[in-house]
Amino acid sequence: MPKTYSVRFDAKIPVRMRDGTTLYADVLRPVGRGKFPALLQRTPYDRTSPITRSFLVDVNRAAQRGYAVVIQDCRGRFASEGEFHTFVNEINDGYDTVEWTASQPWCDGNVGMFGGSYVGATQWLAAKAVPPSLKGIAPGVTASNYHEGWTYQGGAFELGFNLTWAAGLTGSNWDNLSRRYKGLNKRGLNKMLNTIDNLDPAFRHLPLKDLPELKGEHTKYYYAWLDHPEYDAYWQKLSIEESHSQIKAAAFNYGGWYDIFLGGTLQNYIRMKKMGATPAARKGQRLTIGPWVHGGSAVEFAGVPVGEHYFGVRSYSLSIDLHGRILRYYDHILKGMDNGVADEKPVNIFVMGDDVWRQEDDWPLKRAKDTRYYFHSRGKANTLAGDGMLSTESPGGETPDVFLYNPINPVPTKGGQLCCNDAYINPGAFDQRLIETRPDVLCYSTPPLSRDVEVTGPVTVTLYAASSARDTDFTAKLVDVGPDNSYARNLTDGIIRARYRKGGKAQLITPGEVYEYQIDLWATSNVFKKGHQIRVEISSSNFPRFDRNANTGKPNNEDPDFVTATQTILHDAKHPSHIVLPIVAK
């Protein structure tokens, strides 16, 4: 058993960055002779918050276990000086803070980092700078690319997350911001709080670039995101994926099947396991994925249903002692303890449906067999009452399905991989049957299953479609349908903006022409039980999770006008629309 220490607390310690800006940190460290490895958290969410000090790693528990814990306000947040602009300062500030920590008389020179969401970003961005004292990170529920999978997905602006996060971040730090920027008075705070409490008008405001509530020096990053819809130099210099081959830190990655950054969590693990700069970095990668929403891995949320669905007591992070696993991981990485961590399987996933944890040799699972399930219908797949079918049989000559996409009346978001205002965009698993009554939602379903079918791994949809518009969106959703259509639980979904179907620069489509679209649904692990059905929904909107495509061909950031589009989904021998499901033999 690790030795237990009394803890000393030092508040608001100044840490000077290379450009002269002072950031402030609190330090909790063991009382005792000698030096200790350090765990660092760099946060925009207030270093003094009780949630900050207990979220994912309990800082008192860590200090009692023999770690010096440093919690720092990011630049421009709460006590720290400077201007907060997402991501851009975290590389140098992360490096400088890691090396400052390592140089303290109470530190033995070994530093790890921890935390989730943007705090995961501060870890990866520090690791990108390769500070010599940084031996490991524990990033949770965070991205690998701040363009794709944070701000945009499939070319669509992640409006629900971007707006709620930016508004909440600004409102939470108003007192500090008002001391720095003129015009941020109590009236402005009340206006911001009213926006947070009544988001529907803000979601529908067009053009996006003119949303007044976030205008000003305090939230410049939001408009920078809108000004860079493509993966250009602005994003490339910040991307973790551009630097995986240079990063030397081991990483304990963790996330949730219903987390908004699931795709990035998986990519960070996969790419670092393959491309990390050193053998220790590659061997030191770990991955834990629970049936959690964003933040659902925290102790504070243990026992809370994931949307409308309860995955059982085994699903709690407490049931696997996630806090303890991270500290045990660091006992090995930072203290050199031979505690069995090196011999354990690196991947731990929660398999929904069976509702059990399972250890795996790697991700994706090598034994999973990618299987095509093709779309079929007689031209009437609209709604759950339509004739859409899903099977492994290749299509022959079939009538395409048609629906109208009207941006004024988009398909509403109901659950899924969302953040950050549960009152307006509640994440997790929800019954989709009301959504599936809409004529602009196509439903393709298997017959009731004769046996359990496990789907564990990456999920993609290949769609052959034509549109009457010069630009439009197509969405896809994987759904677990209960016996006798008793419920329809969403698992994962995705989107593709037609102009970005090839990635890179925008390329408008020709109205009426058929194009092939790849829709990335990221991944899941779910056992479709005997008697259930596998269903795929196809539509053109998921609002406000994603901004509405106006169908005009003009950038959505600029165009407040709407055009209704006629969408044609083909599924015949020449255009075999399908979903690829990784099937694991039971």
C-alpha positions as CSV (number, residue, x, y, z in Angstrom):
1,M,0.0,0.0,0.0
2,P,1.3,3.5,-0.8
3,K,2.3,5.6,2.2
4,T,-0.2,8.1,3.4
5,Y,0.9,11.7,4.1
6,S,-0.5,14.8,5.7
7,V,-1.1,17.6,3.2
8,R,0.1,21.2,3.1
9,F,-1.9,23.8,1.1
10,D,-0.4,27.0,-0.5
11,A,-2.8,29.3,-2.3
12,K,-2.3,31.6,-5.3
13,I,1.3,31.0,-6.1
14,P,2.6,33.2,-9.0
15,V,4.1,31.4,-12.0
16,R,5.8,33.6,-14.6
17,M,5.5,32.7,-18.2
18,R,8.2,33.4,-20.8
19,D,6.4,36.6,-22.1
20,G,6.2,38.0,-18.6
21,T,2.5,37.1,-17.9
22,T,1.8,35.8,-14.5
23,L,-0.5,32.8,-14.0
24,Y,-1.6,31.7,-10.5
25,A,-1.7,28.2,-9.0
26,D,-2.6,26.5,-5.8
27,V,-0.3,23.8,-4.5
28,L,-1.2,20.8,-2.3
29,R,1.8,18.7,-1.3
30,P,2.8,16.0,1.2
31,V,4.2,17.1,4.5
32,G,7.5,15.2,4.8
33,R,11.1,15.2,4.0
34,G,12.3,14.6,0.5
35,K,10.9,15.3,-3.0
36,F,7.8,14.1,-4.7
37,P,6.5,13.6,-8.3
38,A,4.0,16.3,-9.3
39,L,0.5,16.2,-10.9
40,L,-0.5,19.3,-12.7
41,Q,-3.9,20.5,-13.8
42,R,-4.2,23.7,-16.0
43,T,-7.9,24.7,-16.1
44,P,-10.1,27.5,-17.4
45,Y,-12.8,26.5,-14.9
46,D,-11.5,28.1,-11.7
47,R,-8.7,26.4,-9.8
48,T,-10.5,27.1,-6.5
49,S,-13.7,25.3,-7.4
50,P,-14.6,22.2,-5.4
51,I,-15.5,20.4,-8.7
52,T,-12.1,21.2,-10.1
53,R,-10.4,19.7,-7.1
54,S,-12.4,16.4,-7.2
55,F,-13.3,15.9,-10.9
56,L,-11.7,12.7,-12.2
57,V,-8.7,12.9,-9.7
58,D,-9.3,13.9,-6.1
59,V,-6.4,16.3,-5.4
60,N,-6.4,15.6,-1.6
61,R,-6.3,11.9,-2.3
62,A,-3.4,12.4,-4.7
63,A,-1.4,14.6,-2.2
64,Q,-2.0,12.1,0.6
65,R,-0.7,9.4,-1.7
66,G,2.6,11.2,-2.2
67,Y,2.1,13.6,-5.0
68,A,2.6,17.3,-5.1
69,V,-0.5,18.7,-6.9
70,V,-0.5,22.0,-8.8
71,I,-3.8,23.5,-10.0
72,Q,-3.4,26.6,-12.2
73,D,-5.8,29.0,-13.8
74,C,-5.2,29.2,-17.5
75,R,-4.1,32.5,-19.0
76,G,-6.9,35.1,-18.9
77,R,-9.1,33.0,-16.6
78,F,-10.0,33.8,-13.0
79,A,-6.9,34.9,-11.1
80,S,-4.4,34.6,-14.0
81,E,-3.2,37.5,-16.1
82,G,-3.4,37.8,-19.9
83,E,-6.0,37.1,-22.5
84,F,-7.8,33.8,-22.9
85,H,-7.9,32.6,-26.5
86,T,-8.7,28.9,-26.8
87,F,-5.8,26.6,-27.4
88,V,-3.2,29.1,-28.7
89,N,-1.4,29.9,-25.5
90,E,-1.6,26.5,-23.9
91,I,1.4,25.1,-25.8
92,N,4.0,27.6,-24.4
93,D,2.1,28.1,-21.1
94,G,1.9,24.4,-20.6
95,Y,5.6,23.9,-21.3
96,D,6.6,26.7,-18.9
97,T,4.4,25.5,-16.1
98,V,5.5,21.9,-16.4
99,E,9.2,23.0,-16.1
100,W,8.4,25.5,-13.3
101,T,6.8,22.6,-11.4
102,A,9.7,20.3,-12.0
103,S,12.1,22.9,-10.7
104,Q,10.5,23.4,-7.3
105,P,12.3,22.2,-4.3
106,W,9.5,19.8,-3.4
107,C,9.4,18.1,-6.8
108,D,11.6,15.2,-7.8
109,G,11.5,16.4,-11.5
110,N,8.8,14.0,-12.7
111,V,5.6,15.6,-13.8
112,G,2.2,14.2,-14.9
113,M,-1.0,16.0,-15.8
114,F,-4.7,15.2,-15.4
115,G,-8.2,16.4,-16.1
116,G,-10.9,16.3,-18.7
117,S,-12.4,18.3,-21.6
118,Y,-10.5,21.6,-22.1
119,V,-8.3,20.4,-19.3
120,G,-7.5,17.5,-21.5
121,A,-6.6,19.9,-24.3
122,T,-4.2,21.7,-22.0
123,Q,-2.4,18.4,-21.4
124,W,-2.1,17.4,-25.1
125,L,-1.0,20.9,-26.0
126,A,1.6,20.9,-23.3
127,A,2.7,17.4,-24.5
128,K,2.9,18.8,-28.0
129,A,5.7,21.2,-26.8
130,V,7.6,18.2,-25.4
131,P,8.7,19.6,-22.0
132,P,11.5,17.2,-20.8
133,S,9.9,16.8,-17.3
134,L,6.5,15.7,-18.6
135,K,6.4,11.9,-18.3
136,G,2.7,11.3,-18.5
137,I,-0.8,12.8,-19.0
138,A,-4.3,11.6,-18.1
139,P,-6.6,13.4,-20.6
140,G,-10.3,12.6,-20.4
141,V,-13.2,13.4,-22.8
142,T,-11.1,15.5,-25.1
143,A,-10.3,15.9,-28.8
144,S,-7.4,15.1,-31.0
145,N,-8.1,17.9,-33.6
146,Y,-9.7,21.2,-32.6
147,H,-11.2,21.7,-36.0
148,E,-12.7,18.2,-36.7
149,G,-14.3,16.8,-33.6
150,W,-14.3,19.9,-31.5
151,T,-15.5,22.9,-33.5
152,Y,-16.7,21.2,-36.6
153,Q,-17.8,17.7,-37.5
154,G,-18.0,16.5,-41.1
155,G,-17.8,20.2,-42.1
156,A,-20.8,21.3,-40.0
157,F,-20.4,23.8,-37.2
158,E,-21.1,22.1,-33.8
159,L,-23.4,24.9,-32.8
160,G,-25.0,23.4,-29.7
161,F,-21.6,22.8,-28.0
162,N,-19.8,25.9,-29.3
163,L,-22.5,28.3,-28.3
164,T,-23.3,26.8,-24.9
165,W,-19.7,26.4,-24.0
166,A,-18.6,29.8,-25.0
167,A,-21.5,31.5,-23.3
168,G,-21.1,29.5,-20.1
169,L,-17.3,30.1,-20.0
170,T,-17.8,33.8,-20.4
171,G,-20.6,34.1,-17.8
172,S,-18.7,32.1,-15.2
173,N,-15.7,34.5,-15.4
174,W,-17.6,37.8,-15.8
175,D,-16.1,39.5,-12.7
176,N,-12.6,38.9,-13.9
177,L,-13.4,39.8,-17.5
178,S,-15.1,43.1,-16.5
179,R,-11.9,44.3,-14.9
180,R,-10.1,43.8,-18.2
181,Y,-12.5,44.9,-20.8
182,K,-14.5,48.1,-20.9
183,G,-18.3,47.7,-21.3
184,L,-18.6,44.4,-19.4
185,N,-20.9,45.7,-16.7
186,K,-23.6,44.1,-14.6
187,R,-26.2,44.8,-17.3
188,G,-24.0,42.8,-19.7
189,L,-23.8,40.0,-17.3
190,N,-27.6,39.8,-16.9
191,K,-27.9,39.8,-20.7
192,M,-25.4,36.9,-20.9
193,L,-27.2,35.0,-18.2
194,N,-30.6,35.5,-19.9
195,T,-29.1,34.1,-23.1
196,I,-27.8,31.0,-21.3
197,D,-31.3,30.6,-19.7
198,N,-33.1,31.0,-23.1
199,L,-30.9,29.5,-25.8
200,D,-33.4,28.8,-28.5
201,P,-33.3,32.3,-30.0
202,A,-29.5,32.3,-29.9
203,F,-29.4,28.9,-31.7
204,R,-31.7,30.2,-34.4
205,H,-29.9,33.6,-34.8
206,L,-28.5,34.2,-38.3
207,P,-26.0,34.9,-39.6
208,L,-23.9,33.1,-37.1
209,K,-21.2,35.7,-37.1
210,D,-23.6,38.4,-35.9
211,L,-24.7,36.8,-32.6
212,P,-24.6,39.9,-30.3
213,E,-24.2,38.1,-27.0
214,L,-20.7,36.9,-27.7
215,K,-19.5,40.0,-29.5
216,G,-16.5,41.7,-27.9
217,E,-12.9,41.3,-26.9
218,H,-13.8,38.7,-24.3
219,T,-14.9,36.0,-26.7
220,K,-12.9,36.6,-29.9
221,Y,-12.1,32.9,-30.2
222,Y,-15.7,32.1,-31.0
223,Y,-15.6,34.2,-34.1
224,A,-12.2,33.0,-35.0
225,W,-13.7,29.5,-35.1
226,L,-16.4,30.7,-37.5
227,D,-13.8,32.5,-39.6
228,H,-11.9,29.2,-40.2
229,P,-14.5,26.6,-41.4
230,E,-11.7,24.7,-43.2
231,Y,-8.7,22.8,-41.8
232,D,-6.2,25.6,-42.5
233,A,-3.0,26.8,-40.9
234,Y,-5.0,28.3,-37.9
235,W,-6.0,24.7,-36.9
236,Q,-3.0,22.8,-38.1
237,K,-0.6,24.5,-35.7
238,L,-2.9,23.6,-32.8
239,S,-3.8,20.0,-33.9
240,I,-2.6,17.2,-31.7
241,E,-2.8,14.8,-34.6
242,E,-0.1,16.8,-36.4
243,S,2.3,16.1,-33.4
244,H,1.6,12.5,-32.3
245,S,4.9,11.3,-33.7
246,Q,6.8,13.9,-31.6
247,I,5.0,13.5,-28.3
248,K,6.9,11.5,-25.7
249,A,4.4,11.4,-22.9
250,A,2.5,8.2,-21.9
251,A,-1.3,8.8,-21.7
252,F,-4.2,7.4,-19.7
253,N,-7.1,8.2,-22.1
254,Y,-10.7,8.0,-21.0
255,G,-14.0,8.9,-22.4
256,G,-17.7,8.0,-23.0
257,W,-19.8,6.4,-25.7
258,Y,-22.1,9.4,-25.4
259,D,-19.3,12.0,-25.1
260,I,-19.0,14.8,-27.6
261,F,-15.2,14.2,-27.9
262,L,-15.4,10.4,-28.3
263,G,-13.8,10.5,-31.7
264,G,-10.8,12.4,-30.5
265,T,-10.3,10.2,-27.4
266,L,-10.1,7.1,-29.6
267,Q,-7.9,8.8,-32.2
268,N,-5.4,10.0,-29.5
269,Y,-5.1,6.4,-28.2
270,I,-4.8,4.7,-31.6
271,R,-2.3,7.2,-33.1
272,M,-0.1,7.5,-30.0
273,K,0.0,3.7,-29.7
274,K,1.3,3.5,-33.2
275,M,3.2,6.8,-33.7
276,G,4.3,8.0,-30.2
277,A,7.9,9.4,-30.3
278,T,9.4,6.8,-27.9
279,P,8.8,3.1,-26.9
280,A,7.7,4.3,-23.5
281,A,5.1,6.6,-25.0
282,R,3.7,3.9,-27.2
283,K,3.7,1.2,-24.5
284,G,2.3,3.7,-22.0
285,Q,-1.0,4.3,-23.8
286,R,-4.2,3.3,-22.0
287,L,-7.9,3.6,-22.9
288,T,-11.1,3.4,-20.8
289,I,-14.5,4.1,-22.4
290,G,-17.7,4.0,-20.3
291,P,-21.3,4.5,-21.2
292,W,-20.9,8.1,-20.2
293,V,-21.9,11.5,-21.4
294,H,-19.4,14.4,-21.2
295,G,-18.4,14.6,-17.5
296,G,-20.2,11.4,-16.7
297,S,-17.0,9.7,-15.6
298,A,-16.8,12.0,-12.6
299,V,-17.7,10.7,-9.1
300,E,-20.2,13.6,-8.9
301,F,-22.3,12.0,-11.6
302,A,-22.2,8.4,-10.5
303,G,-25.6,6.8,-10.6
304,V,-27.1,9.4,-12.9
305,P,-29.0,7.9,-15.9
306,V,-27.4,8.5,-19.3
307,G,-30.2,10.5,-20.8
308,E,-33.3,8.3,-20.3
309,H,-31.3,5.1,-20.0
310,Y,-29.8,3.5,-16.9
311,F,-26.9,1.2,-17.6
312,G,-26.7,-0.2,-14.1
313,V,-24.4,0.1,-11.1
314,R,-21.5,-1.4,-13.0
315,S,-21.5,1.6,-15.3
316,Y,-20.4,4.0,-12.6
317,S,-16.8,5.3,-12.7
318,L,-16.8,4.4,-8.9
319,S,-17.4,0.7,-9.8
320,I,-14.0,0.6,-11.5
321,D,-12.4,3.3,-9.2
322,L,-11.4,5.5,-12.1
323,H,-9.7,7.9,-9.7
324,G,-7.7,5.1,-8.2
325,R,-6.7,3.6,-11.6
326,I,-5.3,6.9,-12.7
327,L,-3.2,7.3,-9.5
328,R,-2.1,3.6,-9.8
329,Y,-1.1,4.4,-13.4
330,Y,1.0,7.3,-12.1
331,D,2.5,5.2,-9.4
332,H,4.0,3.2,-12.2
333,I,4.8,6.0,-14.7
334,L,6.1,8.6,-12.2
335,K,7.3,6.5,-9.2
336,G,8.5,3.5,-11.1
337,M,6.4,1.1,-9.0
338,D,6.2,-2.5,-10.3
339,N,2.5,-2.7,-9.5
340,G,1.2,-4.7,-12.4
341,V,0.1,-1.8,-14.6
342,A,2.7,-2.7,-17.3
343,D,1.2,-6.2,-17.6
344,E,-2.5,-5.3,-17.9
345,K,-4.5,-5.2,-21.1
346,P,-4.4,-1.5,-22.2
347,V,-8.1,-1.2,-23.2
348,N,-11.1,-1.3,-20.9
349,I,-14.6,-0.8,-22.4
350,F,-18.1,-0.9,-21.2
351,V,-20.2,-3.1,-23.5
352,M,-23.8,-1.7,-23.6
353,G,-26.6,-4.1,-23.9
354,D,-24.8,-6.7,-21.8
355,D,-23.8,-3.8,-19.5
356,V,-20.4,-5.2,-18.5
357,W,-16.8,-4.0,-18.5
358,R,-14.4,-5.9,-20.7
359,Q,-10.6,-5.7,-21.1
360,E,-9.2,-5.8,-24.6
361,D,-5.7,-6.2,-26.2
362,D,-6.2,-3.1,-28.3
363,W,-8.6,-0.8,-30.1
364,P,-10.2,-1.3,-32.6
365,L,-10.7,-5.0,-31.8
366,K,-8.8,-7.2,-34.2
367,R,-11.5,-9.9,-34.0
368,A,-14.3,-7.6,-35.0
369,K,-15.4,-8.3,-38.6
370,D,-16.5,-5.3,-40.6
371,T,-19.9,-6.2,-42.1
372,R,-22.0,-4.2,-44.6
373,Y,-25.6,-3.8,-43.9
374,Y,-27.3,-2.4,-47.0
375,F,-30.3,0.0,-47.2
376,H,-33.4,-1.4,-49.0
377,S,-36.9,-0.1,-49.7
378,R,-39.6,0.3,-52.3
379,G,-39.2,4.0,-52.2
380,K,-41.1,4.7,-49.0
381,A,-38.5,4.5,-46.1
382,N,-39.9,7.8,-44.7
383,T,-40.7,7.4,-40.9
384,L,-40.5,4.3,-38.7
385,A,-43.8,3.1,-40.3
386,G,-42.2,3.1,-43.8
387,D,-40.8,0.2,-45.8
388,G,-37.1,0.8,-45.2
389,M,-35.1,-2.4,-44.5
390,L,-31.5,-3.2,-43.5
391,S,-29.8,-6.4,-44.3
392,T,-26.4,-7.9,-45.4
393,E,-28.0,-8.8,-48.8
394,S,-26.7,-6.6,-51.6
395,P,-29.3,-4.4,-53.3
396,G,-30.5,-5.0,-56.8
397,G,-32.8,-2.7,-58.8
398,E,-34.6,-0.6,-56.1
399,T,-36.6,2.6,-56.1
400,P,-34.7,5.5,-54.3
401,D,-36.1,7.3,-51.3
402,V,-37.0,11.0,-51.4
403,F,-37.5,13.6,-48.6
404,L,-37.7,17.4,-48.3
405,Y,-35.2,19.1,-46.1
406,N,-36.5,22.5,-45.0
407,P,-34.0,24.4,-42.8
408,I,-36.8,26.4,-41.2
409,N,-38.1,23.1,-39.7
410,P,-35.0,21.0,-39.0
411,V,-35.0,17.6,-37.3
412,P,-34.5,18.4,-33.6
413,T,-31.6,17.0,-31.6
414,K,-32.7,14.4,-29.1
415,G,-29.8,13.0,-27.1
416,G,-26.5,11.9,-28.5
417,Q,-22.9,13.1,-28.0
418,L,-23.6,16.6,-26.7
419,C,-22.4,19.3,-24.3
420,C,-22.8,21.8,-22.5
421,N,-26.3,22.8,-21.3
422,D,-28.4,19.8,-20.3
423,A,-31.6,22.0,-20.2
424,Y,-31.4,22.6,-24.0
425,I,-29.3,19.8,-25.4
426,N,-29.5,16.9,-23.0
427,P,-26.9,14.3,-23.9
428,G,-27.1,10.5,-23.8
429,A,-29.6,7.8,-24.8
430,F,-33.1,8.8,-25.6
431,D,-36.1,7.2,-27.3
432,Q,-36.0,8.3,-31.0
433,R,-39.5,7.2,-32.0
434,L,-41.0,10.6,-32.1
435,I,-38.1,11.8,-34.3
436,E,-38.8,8.9,-36.5
437,T,-42.4,9.9,-37.2
438,R,-41.1,12.8,-39.3
439,P,-41.3,12.4,-43.1
440,D,-37.8,13.9,-43.5
441,V,-36.3,11.0,-41.5
442,L,-35.7,7.7,-43.4
443,C,-35.6,4.5,-41.3
444,Y,-33.9,1.3,-42.4
445,S,-34.3,-1.6,-39.9
446,T,-33.4,-5.2,-39.7
447,P,-36.0,-7.8,-38.9
448,P,-36.1,-8.7,-35.2
449,L,-32.8,-10.5,-34.5
450,S,-32.8,-14.2,-34.0
451,R,-29.7,-14.0,-31.7
452,D,-27.6,-11.4,-29.9
453,V,-25.4,-9.3,-32.2
454,E,-22.5,-7.4,-30.8
455,V,-21.3,-4.2,-32.6
456,T,-18.0,-3.0,-31.1
457,G,-15.7,-0.6,-33.0
458,P,-15.8,2.2,-35.6
459,V,-19.1,2.8,-37.5
460,T,-19.4,4.4,-40.9
461,V,-22.1,5.1,-43.4
462,T,-21.6,5.2,-47.2
463,L,-24.4,7.1,-48.8
464,Y,-25.2,7.7,-52.4
465,A,-27.4,10.8,-52.7
466,A,-28.5,13.6,-54.9
467,S,-29.8,17.0,-53.9
468,S,-31.7,19.8,-55.6
469,A,-29.4,22.2,-53.7
470,R,-25.8,23.4,-54.4
471,D,-24.8,22.5,-50.8
472,T,-26.6,20.5,-48.2
473,D,-26.1,18.1,-45.3
474,F,-26.7,14.4,-44.7
475,T,-27.0,12.9,-41.3
476,A,-26.9,9.3,-40.1
477,K,-27.8,7.7,-36.7
478,L,-27.4,4.1,-35.4
479,V,-30.3,3.0,-33.2
480,D,-31.1,0.0,-31.0
481,V,-34.8,-0.8,-31.4
482,G,-36.5,-2.7,-28.5
483,P,-38.9,-5.7,-29.0
484,D,-42.1,-4.8,-30.8
485,N,-40.7,-1.3,-31.4
486,S,-41.1,-0.5,-27.7
487,Y,-38.3,2.1,-27.8
488,A,-35.5,3.2,-30.1
489,R,-32.3,4.0,-28.3
490,N,-29.7,6.1,-30.1
491,L,-26.1,4.9,-30.0
492,T,-24.1,7.2,-32.2
493,D,-24.5,9.6,-35.1
494,G,-22.7,11.7,-37.6
495,I,-23.0,14.3,-40.4
496,I,-21.4,15.3,-43.6
497,R,-21.6,18.8,-45.3
498,A,-21.8,18.2,-49.0
499,R,-19.2,20.9,-49.8
500,Y,-16.7,19.2,-47.6
501,R,-17.4,15.6,-48.8
502,K,-13.8,15.3,-50.0
503,G,-12.3,17.2,-47.0
504,G,-10.0,20.2,-47.6
505,K,-11.3,23.1,-49.6
506,A,-15.1,23.5,-50.2
507,Q,-16.4,22.1,-53.4
508,L,-20.1,22.7,-54.2
509,I,-22.2,20.0,-55.7
510,T,-24.2,20.0,-58.9
511,P,-28.0,19.9,-58.3
512,G,-29.4,16.5,-59.3
513,E,-26.0,14.8,-59.6
514,V,-25.4,11.7,-57.5
515,Y,-22.4,11.8,-55.1
516,E,-20.9,9.3,-52.7
517,Y,-20.7,10.5,-49.1
518,Q,-18.8,9.0,-46.2
519,I,-20.4,9.7,-42.8
520,D,-18.2,9.0,-39.7
521,L,-20.4,7.9,-36.8
522,W,-17.2,7.4,-34.6
523,A,-17.8,4.2,-32.7
524,T,-19.8,2.3,-30.2
525,S,-19.9,-1.0,-28.2
526,N,-23.4,-2.4,-28.0
527,V,-25.0,-5.8,-27.9
528,F,-28.3,-5.8,-29.9
529,K,-30.2,-8.4,-27.9
530,K,-32.3,-11.2,-29.4
531,G,-35.7,-9.8,-30.6
532,H,-34.2,-6.2,-31.0
533,Q,-33.7,-4.5,-34.4
534,I,-30.7,-2.6,-35.8
535,R,-31.9,0.7,-37.3
536,V,-30.2,3.4,-39.3
537,E,-31.8,6.9,-39.6
538,I,-30.9,9.1,-42.5
539,S,-31.9,12.8,-42.7
540,S,-30.3,16.2,-43.4
541,S,-30.4,18.0,-40.0
542,N,-29.7,17.5,-36.3
543,F,-30.4,20.9,-34.8
544,P,-29.1,22.5,-32.7
545,R,-26.3,20.0,-32.3
546,F,-25.2,21.1,-35.8
547,D,-26.0,24.4,-37.5
548,R,-28.6,24.2,-40.2
549,N,-27.3,24.1,-43.8
550,A,-29.2,26.9,-45.6
551,N,-28.9,24.9,-48.9
552,T,-28.0,28.1,-50.8
553,G,-24.3,27.2,-51.5
554,K,-23.2,30.3,-49.6
555,P,-21.2,30.0,-46.3
556,N,-23.6,29.6,-43.4
557,N,-21.6,32.1,-41.4
558,E,-22.9,34.8,-43.8
559,D,-26.2,33.7,-45.4
560,P,-29.5,34.2,-43.4
561,D,-31.6,32.9,-46.3
562,F,-33.0,29.4,-46.6
563,V,-33.8,27.1,-49.6
564,T,-35.8,23.9,-49.3
565,A,-33.9,20.9,-50.8
566,T,-35.2,17.7,-52.3
567,Q,-33.0,14.9,-51.2
568,T,-32.8,11.6,-53.0
569,I,-31.1,8.5,-51.4
570,L,-30.2,5.8,-53.7
571,H,-29.7,2.1,-52.8
572,D,-29.4,-0.1,-55.8
573,A,-26.7,-2.3,-57.4
574,K,-24.8,0.7,-58.7
575,H,-25.4,2.8,-55.6
576,P,-25.2,0.4,-52.6
577,S,-25.8,2.7,-49.7
578,H,-24.9,0.9,-46.5
579,I,-23.6,1.1,-42.9
580,V,-20.4,-0.8,-41.9
581,L,-20.8,-2.5,-38.5
582,P,-17.9,-4.2,-36.7
583,I,-19.5,-7.5,-35.6
584,V,-17.9,-9.4,-32.7
585,A,-18.7,-13.1,-32.6
586,K,-20.6,-14.0,-29.4
